[in-house]
């Protein structure tokens, strides 16, 4: 997935970009950003999981997909797809050294991921990228993404069934990376909510240092306690940044919190002295359904 992102930005843009979430289907034609639309799903059609079936009502997606340009002719339109973070596993791995051979590197990454994923790593699609070295740390850092092949096949099959050729599948928070601020010498914390999926990304100069994703519906808490749980997870990440990196988080970026955005941002600013801002794009305000889509659009439009 990560390698394909770098490959794709050098190619002509796909004709369509899609983002699938629990709330709906968002899509846009990169050559014409004004075509961006979000089609709400009338019923629950998606149950996000890294190891169980995700697409539970294909028929509900029928009315959500755009009706024109969807590959009804002999040629299928090329599409990029953004999926929920929780459908995959993204990790930052430390290595003392890596073998020069690419296949040996991949085997080593798979071995390190094996105990941390709820699916067979031998039957998973794995991609990785070596991040620029931090001069304060002697270890190499690898950003790795893994997805169970049956889950990946579900999403790809969904698009193919509606007439599209799938060229890229990427988790939402990774797709949104072009929107994250690059603040030299500062730690930035991105908090993103989409349905029940809460994602935390700790960044240093746009390099991912921590990636954490939680399904709030699976936690032992009442629905009303979810905001308290998210606050606790953010505070834990702030503390981890200071303990592990000896550097405080200086900036908080929020996405998907709607009317609560100002309340959450101001509360953290008062308590922790952290500046904050909503996630922004030159094409509009990213939402729960469109953060990854806006990030992809930043690359291609």
Backbone as CSV, one residue per row, in Angstrom:
resi,resn,N_x,N_y,N_z,CA_x,CA_y,CA_z,C_x,C_y,C_z
1,UNK,0.818,-1.209,0.000,0.000,0.000,0.000,0.851,1.259,0.000
2,UNK,1.841,1.299,0.880,2.678,2.495,0.985,3.527,2.675,-0.263
3,UNK,4.055,1.566,-0.781,4.868,1.652,-1.996,4.028,2.141,-3.169
4,UNK,2.783,1.671,-3.234,1.914,2.050,-4.348,1.597,3.536,-4.317
5,UNK,1.491,4.101,-3.109,1.218,5.541,-3.015,2.321,6.309,-3.737
6,UNK,3.571,5.969,-3.445,4.689,6.654,-4.069,4.699,6.413,-5.590
7,UNK,4.304,5.211,-5.985,4.291,4.878,-7.411,3.187,5.630,-8.138
8,UNK,2.033,5.700,-7.485,0.884,6.306,-8.139,1.043,7.802,-8.366
9,UNK,1.693,8.503,-7.442,1.776,9.953,-7.600,2.611,10.321,-8.829
10,UNK,3.361,9.369,-9.360,4.154,9.624,-10.556,3.383,9.253,-11.825
11,UNK,2.202,8.634,-11.656,1.400,8.223,-12.792,0.258,9.216,-13.008
12,UNK,-0.439,9.122,-14.166,-1.660,9.907,-14.338,-2.649,9.572,-13.224
13,UNK,-3.410,10.545,-12.762,-4.317,10.291,-11.641,-5.405,9.299,-12.007
14,UNK,-5.910,8.546,-11.029,-7.044,7.660,-11.297,-8.267,8.503,-11.660
15,UNK,-9.196,7.873,-12.336,-10.390,8.605,-12.752,-11.343,8.859,-11.595
16,UNK,-11.302,7.978,-10.603,-12.157,8.136,-9.425,-11.359,7.829,-8.161
17,UNK,-11.715,8.508,-7.095,-11.235,8.183,-5.756,-12.463,7.926,-4.884
18,UNK,-12.393,6.866,-4.084,-13.496,6.508,-3.196,-12.989,6.407,-1.760
19,UNK,-13.856,6.729,-0.811,-13.590,6.425,0.594,-14.833,5.767,1.178
20,UNK,-14.636,4.574,1.725,-15.718,3.822,2.352,-15.585,3.939,3.862
21,UNK,-16.678,4.300,4.522,-16.697,4.387,5.983,-18.020,3.840,6.489
22,UNK,-18.132,3.738,7.808,-19.382,3.263,8.388,-20.541,4.199,8.066
23,UNK,-20.234,5.452,7.814,-21.265,6.458,7.599,-21.716,6.583,6.154
24,UNK,-20.851,6.229,5.211,-21.247,6.432,3.831,-20.128,6.153,2.852
25,UNK,-20.391,6.494,1.599,-19.428,6.356,0.516,-19.162,7.741,-0.059
26,UNK,-17.899,8.161,-0.012,-17.498,9.447,-0.588,-16.728,9.167,-1.871
27,UNK,-16.907,10.018,-2.865,-16.195,9.815,-4.128,-15.965,11.156,-4.807
28,UNK,-14.944,11.172,-5.666,-14.588,12.386,-6.400,-13.792,11.992,-7.639
29,UNK,-13.881,12.801,-8.675,-13.015,12.676,-9.837,-11.880,13.682,-9.665
30,UNK,-10.630,13.215,-9.530,-9.516,14.126,-9.225,-9.355,15.263,-10.235
31,UNK,-9.706,15.028,-11.480,-9.571,16.090,-12.483,-10.606,17.200,-12.298
32,UNK,-11.617,16.931,-11.481,-12.675,17.911,-11.231,-13.111,17.804,-9.775
33,UNK,-12.360,18.417,-8.841,-12.657,18.277,-7.410,-14.071,18.686,-7.012
34,UNK,-14.734,19.514,-7.833,-16.095,19.930,-7.503,-17.089,18.781,-7.598
35,UNK,-16.660,17.625,-8.137,-17.553,16.468,-8.234,-17.639,15.699,-6.924
36,UNK,-16.933,16.128,-5.881,-16.920,15.388,-4.620,-18.324,15.278,-4.042
37,UNK,-18.712,14.067,-3.706,-20.014,13.801,-3.123,-19.869,12.780,-1.994
38,UNK,-20.762,12.857,-1.027,-20.846,11.850,0.025,-22.252,11.267,-0.010
39,UNK,-22.335,9.966,-0.263,-23.627,9.282,-0.282,-23.809,8.544,1.033
40,UNK,-24.706,9.017,1.909,-24.951,8.307,3.164,-25.504,6.910,2.895
41,UNK,-25.164,5.971,3.739,-25.692,4.619,3.620,-26.983,4.546,4.431
42,UNK,-28.061,4.138,3.780,-29.373,4.156,4.421,-29.484,3.159,5.560
43,UNK,-28.728,2.081,5.473,-28.721,1.071,6.519,-27.277,0.664,6.790
44,UNK,-27.089,-0.089,7.872,-25.733,-0.530,8.216,-25.249,-1.526,7.170
45,UNK,-24.283,-1.117,6.391,-23.767,-1.966,5.317,-22.344,-2.415,5.568
46,UNK,-21.705,-1.838,6.592,-20.286,-2.090,6.838,-20.063,-2.375,8.320
47,UNK,-19.330,-3.434,8.615,-18.920,-3.761,9.979,-17.403,-3.872,9.960
48,UNK,-16.711,-2.808,10.353,-15.262,-2.738,10.176,-14.559,-3.703,11.115
49,UNK,-13.691,-4.534,10.546,-12.938,-5.508,11.327,-11.677,-5.874,10.575
50,UNK,-10.573,-6.151,11.301,-9.351,-6.600,10.623,-9.364,-8.094,10.300
51,UNK,-10.331,-8.837,10.864,-10.283,-10.292,10.715,-11.610,-10.936,10.335
52,UNK,-12.700,-10.192,10.405,-14.020,-10.722,10.065,-14.535,-10.017,8.808
53,UNK,-15.590,-10.571,8.162,-16.164,-9.905,6.985,-16.567,-8.466,7.289
54,UNK,-16.263,-7.564,6.365,-16.561,-6.138,6.528,-17.836,-5.721,5.790
55,UNK,-18.003,-6.202,4.559,-19.144,-5.799,3.734,-20.321,-6.712,4.058
56,UNK,-21.330,-6.171,4.732,-22.442,-7.015,5.153,-23.714,-6.782,4.334
57,UNK,-23.798,-5.663,3.610,-24.968,-5.393,2.773,-24.499,-4.749,1.462
58,UNK,-24.150,-5.591,0.496,-23.703,-5.070,-0.791,-24.805,-4.266,-1.460
59,UNK,-26.056,-4.697,-1.283,-27.174,-4.027,-1.945,-27.337,-2.581,-1.508
60,UNK,-26.943,-2.262,-0.264,-27.076,-0.894,0.239,-26.126,0.044,-0.507
61,UNK,-24.993,-0.504,-0.983,-24.036,0.316,-1.729,-24.519,0.624,-3.147
62,UNK,-25.533,-0.106,-3.604,-26.001,0.024,-4.984,-26.331,1.469,-5.338
63,UNK,-27.059,2.140,-4.459,-27.469,3.517,-4.742,-26.397,4.539,-4.389
64,UNK,-25.353,4.095,-3.702,-24.318,5.033,-3.256,-23.284,5.310,-4.351
65,UNK,-23.010,4.325,-5.190,-21.979,4.502,-6.216,-22.475,5.414,-7.334
66,UNK,-21.586,6.227,-7.891,-21.994,7.114,-8.997,-22.482,6.306,-10.190
67,UNK,-23.486,6.856,-10.861,-24.127,6.112,-11.953,-23.436,6.302,-13.295
68,UNK,-22.642,7.355,-13.444,-21.988,7.575,-14.739,-20.494,7.354,-14.623
69,UNK,-19.900,6.863,-15.696,-18.450,6.634,-15.713,-18.017,5.457,-14.887
70,UNK,-18.948,4.524,-14.606,-18.588,3.446,-13.691,-18.265,2.142,-14.406
71,UNK,-17.675,2.260,-15.570,-17.191,1.044,-16.220,-18.264,0.211,-16.876
72,UNK,-19.374,0.825,-17.297,-20.431,0.063,-17.943,-20.027,-0.382,-19.347
73,UNK,-19.024,0.292,-19.917,-18.527,-0.082,-21.232,-17.441,-1.131,-21.111
74,UNK,-16.694,-1.364,-22.203,-15.643,-2.392,-22.185,-14.444,-2.020,-21.310
75,UNK,-14.253,-0.727,-21.054,-13.098,-0.313,-20.244,-13.564,0.118,-18.854
76,UNK,-12.913,-0.440,-17.842,-13.242,-0.073,-16.468,-12.473,1.183,-16.067
77,UNK,-13.142,2.072,-15.368,-12.476,3.272,-14.865,-11.524,2.896,-13.737
78,UNK,-10.318,3.467,-13.758,-9.323,3.196,-12.720,-9.683,3.974,-11.454
79,UNK,-9.598,3.309,-10.305,-10.032,3.930,-9.050,-9.038,3.660,-7.927
80,UNK,-8.935,4.626,-7.028,-8.212,4.455,-5.786,-9.229,4.361,-4.659
81,UNK,-8.952,3.537,-3.664,-9.915,3.275,-2.601,-9.296,3.517,-1.229
82,UNK,-9.983,4.302,-0.407,-9.604,4.540,0.984,-10.535,3.720,1.864
83,UNK,-9.970,2.933,2.765,-10.757,2.067,3.644,-10.598,2.509,5.098
84,UNK,-11.480,2.077,5.997,-11.342,2.436,7.419,-10.023,1.947,8.003
85,UNK,-9.462,2.730,8.902,-8.176,2.369,9.512,-8.222,1.005,10.185
86,UNK,-9.347,0.700,10.829,-9.424,-0.508,11.654,-9.482,-1.785,10.811
87,UNK,-9.712,-1.651,9.499,-9.727,-2.824,8.635,-8.327,-3.360,8.384
88,UNK,-7.318,-2.562,8.657,-5.917,-2.956,8.471,-5.169,-2.775,9.789
89,UNK,-3.913,-3.115,9.783,-3.048,-2.869,10.932,-1.824,-2.087,10.457
90,UNK,-1.580,-0.964,11.104,-0.433,-0.119,10.777,0.460,-0.041,12.012
91,UNK,1.739,-0.287,11.837,2.676,-0.317,12.964,3.970,0.399,12.602
92,UNK,4.619,0.946,13.619,5.966,1.495,13.477,6.917,0.537,14.187
93,UNK,7.824,-0.063,13.430,8.725,-1.089,13.950,10.149,-0.551,14.026
94,UNK,10.844,-0.883,15.114,12.253,-0.514,15.280,13.158,-1.687,14.898
95,UNK,14.222,-1.390,14.166,15.214,-2.406,13.813,16.616,-1.851,14.048
96,UNK,17.506,-2.719,14.521,18.911,-2.312,14.633,19.532,-2.189,13.251
97,UNK,19.157,-3.102,12.368,19.617,-3.069,10.985,18.657,-3.887,10.140
98,UNK,18.721,-3.693,8.831,17.881,-4.431,7.907,18.752,-5.069,6.827
99,UNK,18.388,-6.271,6.380,19.161,-6.904,5.311,18.999,-6.110,4.016
100,UNK,19.985,-6.176,3.119,19.901,-5.410,1.865,18.867,-5.957,0.894
101,UNK,18.584,-7.255,0.974,17.663,-7.889,0.042,16.213,-7.551,0.410
102,UNK,15.416,-7.143,-0.583,14.041,-6.704,-0.335,13.166,-7.842,0.186
103,UNK,13.314,-9.034,-0.345,12.516,-10.167,0.113,12.850,-10.526,1.555
104,UNK,14.122,-10.436,1.918,14.511,-10.715,3.303,13.953,-9.650,4.248
105,UNK,13.934,-8.404,3.779,13.343,-7.335,4.593,11.862,-7.599,4.845
106,UNK,11.159,-7.971,3.773,9.732,-8.236,3.903,9.477,-9.405,4.852
107,UNK,10.283,-10.433,4.760,10.140,-11.587,5.653,10.356,-11.175,7.103
108,UNK,11.326,-10.291,7.335,11.606,-9.821,8.695,10.451,-8.967,9.223
109,UNK,9.906,-8.116,8.372,8.766,-7.287,8.771,7.564,-8.174,9.102
110,UNK,7.317,-9.176,8.265,6.215,-10.101,8.544,6.408,-10.796,9.888
111,UNK,7.638,-11.207,10.169,7.923,-11.886,11.432,7.627,-10.972,12.624
112,UNK,8.007,-9.701,12.515,7.779,-8.763,13.609,6.286,-8.443,13.788
113,UNK,5.545,-8.472,12.691,4.119,-8.173,12.759,3.290,-9.353,13.268
114,UNK,3.838,-10.543,13.183,3.076,-11.780,13.355,2.266,-11.814,14.646
115,UNK,2.874,-11.452,15.770,2.185,-11.553,17.055,1.255,-10.378,17.336
116,UNK,1.326,-9.357,16.501,0.547,-8.155,16.791,-0.673,-7.961,15.919
117,UNK,-0.972,-8.945,15.063,-2.139,-8.800,14.184,-3.120,-9.943,14.450
118,UNK,-4.421,-9.690,14.346,-5.429,-10.724,14.630,-5.794,-11.565,13.415
119,UNK,-4.829,-11.791,12.540,-5.040,-12.624,11.365,-3.706,-13.256,11.002
120,UNK,-3.754,-14.229,10.099,-2.531,-14.912,9.687,-1.670,-13.966,8.850
121,UNK,-0.490,-13.649,9.344,0.379,-12.732,8.621,0.895,-13.372,7.336
122,UNK,0.925,-14.709,7.300,1.384,-15.404,6.094,0.378,-15.270,4.956
123,UNK,-0.873,-14.962,5.294,-1.918,-14.816,4.283,-2.383,-13.370,4.184
124,UNK,-1.512,-12.444,4.516,-1.863,-11.019,4.517,-1.089,-10.280,3.436
125,UNK,-1.656,-9.182,2.988,-0.944,-8.252,2.115,-0.156,-7.301,3.010
126,UNK,1.140,-7.240,2.842,2.006,-6.418,3.699,2.807,-5.453,2.835
127,UNK,2.867,-4.228,3.262,3.707,-3.240,2.605,4.435,-2.452,3.686
128,UNK,5.634,-1.973,3.369,6.393,-1.241,4.379,7.240,-0.161,3.732
129,UNK,7.635,0.797,4.547,8.466,1.899,4.083,9.445,2.266,5.190
130,UNK,10.717,2.417,4.834,11.731,2.826,5.808,11.663,4.340,5.960
131,UNK,11.442,4.795,7.184,11.296,6.215,7.424,12.671,6.871,7.599
132,UNK,12.774,8.159,7.281,14.038,8.866,7.498,14.496,8.727,8.955
133,UNK,15.779,8.522,9.125,16.329,8.272,10.457,16.219,9.506,11.351
134,UNK,15.944,9.254,12.617,15.972,10.311,13.618,17.385,10.362,14.199
135,UNK,18.070,11.502,14.130,19.463,11.556,14.580,19.640,11.243,16.066
136,UNK,18.546,11.352,16.847,18.650,11.091,18.285,18.500,9.611,18.608
137,UNK,18.090,8.800,17.617,17.889,7.376,17.857,18.763,6.578,16.894
138,UNK,19.344,5.509,17.384,20.250,4.713,16.579,19.515,3.656,15.753
139,UNK,18.239,3.421,16.063,17.494,2.368,15.389,16.866,2.862,14.094
140,UNK,16.623,1.909,13.181,15.879,2.192,11.956,14.389,2.039,12.246
141,UNK,13.596,2.900,11.650,12.150,2.826,11.844,11.486,2.448,10.533
142,UNK,10.595,1.473,10.621,9.857,1.002,9.454,8.369,1.181,9.714
143,UNK,7.698,1.854,8.806,6.251,1.976,8.855,5.673,0.829,8.037
144,UNK,4.914,-0.046,8.687,4.396,-1.248,8.029,2.876,-1.268,8.086
145,UNK,2.263,-1.689,6.995,0.809,-1.835,6.922,0.487,-3.251,6.467
146,UNK,-0.462,-3.881,7.148,-0.858,-5.242,6.814,-2.374,-5.346,6.813
147,UNK,-2.905,-6.110,5.883,-4.343,-6.342,5.816,-4.588,-7.789,5.417
148,UNK,-5.533,-8.428,6.087,-5.883,-9.808,5.739,-6.394,-9.855,4.303
149,UNK,-5.925,-10.827,3.536,-6.322,-10.894,2.127,-7.835,-11.029,1.934
150,UNK,-8.542,-11.818,2.768,-9.997,-11.878,2.581,-10.671,-10.515,2.758
151,UNK,-10.174,-9.710,3.704,-10.743,-8.379,3.914,-10.421,-7.472,2.730
152,UNK,-9.167,-7.518,2.269,-8.777,-6.723,1.101,-9.606,-7.124,-0.117
153,UNK,-9.807,-8.422,-0.300,-10.582,-8.905,-1.439,-12.016,-8.400,-1.396
154,UNK,-12.569,-8.297,-0.185,-13.942,-7.792,-0.056,-14.080,-6.382,-0.636
155,UNK,-13.169,-5.508,-0.233,-13.246,-4.122,-0.689,-12.976,-4.017,-2.193
156,UNK,-11.982,-4.752,-2.669,-11.674,-4.697,-4.093,-12.816,-5.273,-4.929
157,UNK,-13.422,-6.364,-4.439,-14.535,-6.989,-5.158,-15.730,-6.050,-5.212
158,UNK,-15.968,-5.314,-4.128,-17.084,-4.369,-4.116,-16.964,-3.368,-5.250
159,UNK,-15.763,-2.793,-5.415,-15.582,-1.829,-6.498,-15.654,-2.493,-7.866
160,UNK,-15.061,-3.676,-7.985,-15.113,-4.360,-9.278,-16.554,-4.696,-9.674
161,UNK,-17.361,-5.064,-8.692,-18.759,-5.400,-8.983,-19.528,-4.192,-9.536
162,UNK,-19.067,-3.005,-9.212,-19.726,-1.809,-9.724,-18.976,-1.207,-10.908
163,UNK,-18.027,-1.976,-11.457,-17.432,-1.612,-12.733,-16.118,-0.881,-12.693
164,UNK,-15.399,-0.898,-11.551,-14.155,-0.142,-11.447,-12.945,-1.066,-11.395
165,UNK,-11.833,-0.565,-11.866,-10.533,-1.242,-11.763,-9.798,-0.650,-10.576
166,UNK,-9.515,-1.461,-9.555,-8.907,-0.967,-8.324,-7.385,-1.003,-8.446
167,UNK,-6.752,0.153,-8.286,-5.307,0.214,-8.392,-4.600,0.462,-7.082
168,UNK,-5.323,0.962,-6.080,-4.699,1.317,-4.810,-5.729,1.217,-3.709
169,UNK,-5.360,0.563,-2.601,-6.202,0.492,-1.403,-5.343,0.946,-0.228
170,UNK,-5.816,1.927,0.542,-4.989,2.484,1.616,-5.871,2.897,2.797
171,UNK,-5.441,2.647,4.046,-6.204,3.083,5.214,-6.344,4.604,5.267
172,UNK,-7.434,5.056,5.839,-7.800,6.472,5.790,-6.736,7.403,6.367
173,UNK,-6.215,7.085,7.552,-5.259,8.002,8.189,-3.936,8.075,7.435
174,UNK,-3.561,7.014,6.717,-2.371,7.075,5.865,-2.666,7.882,4.607
175,UNK,-3.861,7.712,4.058,-4.233,8.479,2.875,-4.274,9.975,3.167
176,UNK,-4.592,10.331,4.415,-4.713,11.743,4.798,-3.373,12.401,5.093
177,UNK,-2.280,11.658,5.020,-0.971,12.191,5.412,-0.575,13.485,4.709
178,UNK,-0.900,13.678,3.419,-0.519,14.948,2.782,-1.149,16.177,3.444
179,UNK,-2.182,15.970,4.256,-2.842,17.092,4.930,-2.227,17.409,6.289
180,UNK,-1.408,16.516,6.815,-0.847,16.734,8.141,0.219,17.830,8.086
181,UNK,0.225,18.714,9.067,1.196,19.814,9.048,2.616,19.308,9.287
182,UNK,3.567,19.932,8.626,4.982,19.625,8.831,5.585,20.745,9.675
183,UNK,5.810,20.476,10.941,6.346,21.483,11.858,7.743,21.050,12.276
184,UNK,8.786,21.620,11.699,10.157,21.207,12.008,10.457,21.274,13.502
185,UNK,11.001,20.161,14.002,11.400,20.116,15.401,10.263,20.010,16.386
186,UNK,9.045,19.734,15.914,7.892,19.674,16.812,7.142,18.362,16.624
187,UNK,6.538,17.901,17.716,5.669,16.736,17.675,4.231,17.194,17.440
188,UNK,3.542,16.511,16.515,2.149,16.811,16.207,1.319,15.563,16.463
189,UNK,0.186,15.738,17.109,-0.724,14.631,17.400,-1.994,14.814,16.579
190,UNK,-2.321,13.825,15.761,-3.543,13.854,14.956,-4.550,12.907,15.592
191,UNK,-5.755,13.410,15.863,-6.839,12.593,16.405,-7.980,12.605,15.398
192,UNK,-8.403,11.414,14.977,-9.409,11.304,13.917,-10.476,10.297,14.335
193,UNK,-11.741,10.688,14.197,-12.840,9.801,14.532,-13.695,9.600,13.287
194,UNK,-14.095,8.354,13.042,-14.997,8.032,11.938,-15.880,6.886,12.387
195,UNK,-17.153,7.173,12.649,-18.026,6.155,13.222,-17.525,5.777,14.595
196,UNK,-17.264,4.487,14.803,-16.717,4.021,16.077,-15.205,3.869,16.053
197,UNK,-14.582,4.239,14.936,-13.142,4.034,14.785,-12.390,5.306,15.162
198,UNK,-11.557,5.213,16.193,-10.775,6.344,16.689,-9.307,6.083,16.407
199,UNK,-8.688,6.985,15.657,-7.292,6.823,15.243,-6.432,7.945,15.809
200,UNK,-5.229,7.577,16.252,-4.259,8.532,16.778,-2.960,8.363,16.004
201,UNK,-2.442,9.462,15.496,-1.171,9.440,14.765,-0.250,10.474,15.395
202,UNK,0.907,10.026,15.860,1.921,10.924,16.416,2.985,11.148,15.358
203,UNK,3.215,12.407,15.035,4.091,12.763,13.925,5.256,13.625,14.375
204,UNK,6.364,13.452,13.690,7.505,14.349,13.819,7.959,14.686,12.401
205,UNK,7.777,15.950,12.011,8.110,16.356,10.642,7.437,15.456,9.599
206,UNK,6.181,15.130,9.837,5.372,14.278,8.957,5.837,12.823,8.926
207,UNK,6.773,12.447,9.770,7.143,11.045,9.908,6.323,10.453,11.049
208,UNK,5.720,9.302,10.807,4.851,8.690,11.816,5.708,8.004,12.869
209,UNK,5.523,8.401,14.110,6.225,7.780,15.234,5.331,6.797,15.983
210,UNK,4.025,7.080,16.025,3.055,6.191,16.670,1.796,6.175,15.822
211,UNK,1.232,5.005,15.621,-0.052,4.866,14.944,-0.903,3.934,15.789
212,UNK,-2.035,4.439,16.261,-2.908,3.640,17.128,-4.344,3.777,16.649
213,UNK,-5.050,2.660,16.614,-6.427,2.663,16.131,-7.271,1.805,17.072
214,UNK,-8.414,2.339,17.499,-9.264,1.668,18.482,-10.703,1.650,17.971
215,UNK,-11.353,0.496,18.093,-12.789,0.405,17.841,-13.492,0.695,19.155
216,UNK,-14.063,1.884,19.283,-14.667,2.309,20.543,-15.839,1.421,20.949
217,UNK,-16.516,0.826,19.968,-17.663,-0.021,20.290,-17.240,-1.334,20.945
218,UNK,-15.968,-1.696,20.799,-15.489,-2.947,21.389,-14.897,-2.744,22.776
219,UNK,-14.752,-1.477,23.176,-14.198,-1.191,24.499,-15.284,-1.327,25.561
220,UNK,-14.871,-1.635,26.784,-15.825,-1.804,27.880,-16.204,-0.443,28.450
221,UNK,-17.050,0.239,27.715,-17.508,1.551,28.166,-18.886,1.815,27.584
222,UNK,-19.666,2.639,28.262,-20.968,3.036,27.770,-20.788,4.044,26.644
223,UNK,-21.788,4.158,25.745,-21.658,5.130,24.647,-21.328,6.532,25.123
224,UNK,-21.893,6.937,26.261,-21.632,8.275,26.789,-20.221,8.454,27.308
225,UNK,-19.533,7.330,27.545,-18.166,7.392,28.073,-17.115,7.461,26.961
226,UNK,-17.524,7.416,25.709,-16.565,7.354,24.611,-15.696,8.602,24.543
227,UNK,-16.287,9.766,24.817,-15.489,10.992,24.790,-14.426,10.968,25.873
228,UNK,-14.751,10.406,27.032,-13.762,10.296,28.119,-12.668,9.308,27.739
229,UNK,-13.053,8.214,27.070,-12.065,7.228,26.631,-11.120,7.841,25.610
230,UNK,-11.647,8.608,24.656,-10.794,9.252,23.658,-9.836,10.233,24.322
231,UNK,-10.334,10.986,25.302,-9.479,11.935,26.014,-8.346,11.203,26.738
232,UNK,-8.664,10.065,27.342,-7.639,9.273,28.046,-6.577,8.774,27.080
233,UNK,-7.009,8.292,25.908,-6.054,7.792,24.910,-5.140,8.915,24.409
234,UNK,-5.697,10.101,24.245,-4.878,11.234,23.803,-3.866,11.620,24.878
235,UNK,-4.308,11.635,26.137,-3.388,11.981,27.224,-2.268,10.946,27.336
236,UNK,-2.595,9.675,27.142,-1.563,8.639,27.182,-0.516,8.866,26.087
237,UNK,-0.969,9.310,24.933,-0.035,9.553,23.830,0.838,10.763,24.116
238,UNK,0.251,11.790,24.732,1.054,12.948,25.130,2.160,12.533,26.096
239,UNK,1.801,11.700,27.067,2.785,11.241,28.048,3.841,10.359,27.393
240,UNK,3.422,9.513,26.461,4.368,8.631,25.770,5.387,9.433,24.973
241,UNK,4.931,10.492,24.321,5.847,11.316,23.522,6.948,11.905,24.398
242,UNK,6.581,12.353,25.576,7.583,12.933,26.488,8.517,11.865,27.025
243,UNK,7.955,10.698,27.387,8.777,9.638,27.976,9.700,8.997,26.948
244,UNK,9.162,8.702,25.762,9.902,7.952,24.758,10.821,8.842,23.927
245,UNK,10.346,10.068,23.627,11.073,10.939,22.715,11.678,12.149,23.417
246,UNK,11.364,12.273,24.706,11.864,13.421,25.472,11.501,14.740,24.793
247,UNK,10.289,14.761,24.267,9.838,15.919,23.517,8.321,16.053,23.677
248,UNK,7.828,17.204,24.093,6.383,17.344,24.272,5.670,17.518,22.941
249,UNK,4.411,17.092,22.903,3.572,17.379,21.749,3.217,18.865,21.787
250,UNK,3.401,19.538,20.685,3.171,20.979,20.638,1.940,21.365,19.836
251,UNK,1.414,20.404,19.041,0.286,20.756,18.179,-0.671,19.573,18.083
252,UNK,-1.963,19.855,18.173,-3.013,18.849,18.074,-3.874,19.153,16.847
253,UNK,-4.113,18.140,16.028,-4.970,18.279,14.846,-6.180,17.365,15.031
254,UNK,-7.367,17.910,14.841,-8.605,17.173,15.077,-9.378,17.000,13.776
255,UNK,-9.958,15.805,13.591,-10.762,15.538,12.402,-11.937,14.636,12.757
256,UNK,-13.119,15.024,12.320,-14.301,14.185,12.475,-15.121,14.448,13.718
257,UNK,-14.750,15.456,14.510,-15.449,15.701,15.769,-16.617,16.674,15.638
258,UNK,-16.806,17.228,14.449,-17.960,18.077,14.193,-18.063,19.250,15.140
259,UNK,-19.239,19.408,15.741,-19.494,20.550,16.628,-18.682,20.500,17.912
260,UNK,-18.090,19.353,18.224,-17.280,19.220,19.445,-15.825,19.629,19.237
261,UNK,-15.446,19.950,18.013,-14.045,20.226,17.694,-13.484,21.350,18.560
262,UNK,-14.169,22.493,18.612,-13.675,23.630,19.389,-13.574,23.280,20.867
263,UNK,-14.572,22.595,21.397,-14.588,22.238,22.823,-13.397,21.357,23.177
264,UNK,-13.137,20.342,22.341,-12.020,19.427,22.605,-10.685,20.148,22.462
265,UNK,-10.537,20.921,21.391,-9.283,21.628,21.156,-8.965,22.629,22.256
266,UNK,-9.957,23.406,22.661,-9.732,24.413,23.709,-9.434,23.764,25.052
267,UNK,-10.070,22.626,25.336,-9.817,21.929,26.598,-8.374,21.458,26.673
268,UNK,-7.851,20.904,25.586,-6.461,20.443,25.584,-5.492,21.624,25.602
269,UNK,-5.864,22.703,24.978,-5.008,23.883,25.001,-4.877,24.425,26.424
270,UNK,-6.001,24.454,27.138,-5.975,24.951,28.524,-5.191,24.019,29.439
271,UNK,-5.413,22.708,29.312,-4.834,21.760,30.259,-3.378,21.426,29.966
272,UNK,-3.015,21.366,28.687,-1.679,20.886,28.331,-0.834,21.917,27.585
273,UNK,-1.405,23.078,27.316,-0.655,24.098,26.596,-0.337,23.715,25.176
274,UNK,-1.209,22.906,24.562,-1.004,22.417,23.200,-1.841,23.252,22.233
275,UNK,-1.206,23.834,21.230,-1.977,24.535,20.210,-2.757,23.515,19.389
276,UNK,-3.828,23.931,18.744,-4.646,22.973,18.022,-5.278,23.627,16.797
277,UNK,-5.742,22.769,15.901,-6.437,23.241,14.699,-7.199,22.065,14.110
278,UNK,-8.284,22.329,13.399,-8.950,21.244,12.668,-8.112,20.837,11.461
279,UNK,-8.277,19.598,11.019,-7.608,19.157,9.803,-8.144,19.969,8.631
280,UNK,-7.247,20.448,7.794,-7.647,21.338,6.705,-7.167,20.802,5.361
281,UNK,-7.893,21.200,4.333,-7.534,20.894,2.954,-7.876,22.096,2.096
282,UNK,-7.128,22.278,1.023,-7.434,23.394,0.125,-8.729,23.162,-0.648
283,UNK,-9.288,21.954,-0.537,-10.521,21.645,-1.250,-11.756,21.711,-0.355
284,UNK,-11.564,21.976,0.937,-12.699,22.028,1.843,-12.330,21.473,3.205
285,UNK,-13.340,21.272,4.036,-13.129,20.788,5.398,-13.286,19.272,5.437
286,UNK,-12.205,18.515,5.678,-12.323,17.057,5.779,-13.255,16.668,6.921
287,UNK,-14.016,15.615,6.704,-14.985,15.149,7.694,-14.707,13.692,8.034
288,UNK,-15.620,13.091,8.808,-15.485,11.677,9.147,-15.430,10.808,7.903
289,UNK,-16.152,11.227,6.877,-16.272,10.397,5.682,-15.242,10.715,4.608
290,UNK,-14.490,11.821,4.755,-13.699,12.296,3.603,-12.233,12.607,3.895
291,UNK,-11.742,12.371,5.100,-10.363,12.778,5.425,-9.345,12.132,4.494
292,UNK,-9.440,10.817,4.315,-8.509,10.139,3.419,-8.687,10.558,1.972
293,UNK,-9.938,10.793,1.581,-10.233,11.219,0.214,-9.592,12.568,-0.086
294,UNK,-9.689,13.516,0.862,-9.062,14.822,0.677,-7.544,14.693,0.595
295,UNK,-6.979,13.783,1.379,-5.539,13.570,1.307,-5.105,13.044,-0.046
296,UNK,-5.865,12.098,-0.586,-5.567,11.569,-1.923,-5.756,12.650,-2.981
297,UNK,-6.798,13.458,-2.799,-7.075,14.530,-3.758,-5.937,15.532,-3.786
298,UNK,-5.291,15.740,-2.644,-4.142,16.638,-2.559,-3.014,16.175,-3.472
299,UNK,-2.909,14.844,-3.644,-1.851,14.294,-4.480,-2.148,14.432,-5.958
300,UNK,-3.422,14.287,-6.332,-3.750,14.079,-7.726,-4.401,15.267,-8.421
301,UNK,-5.081,16.134,-7.686,-5.850,17.214,-8.332,-4.917,18.273,-8.899
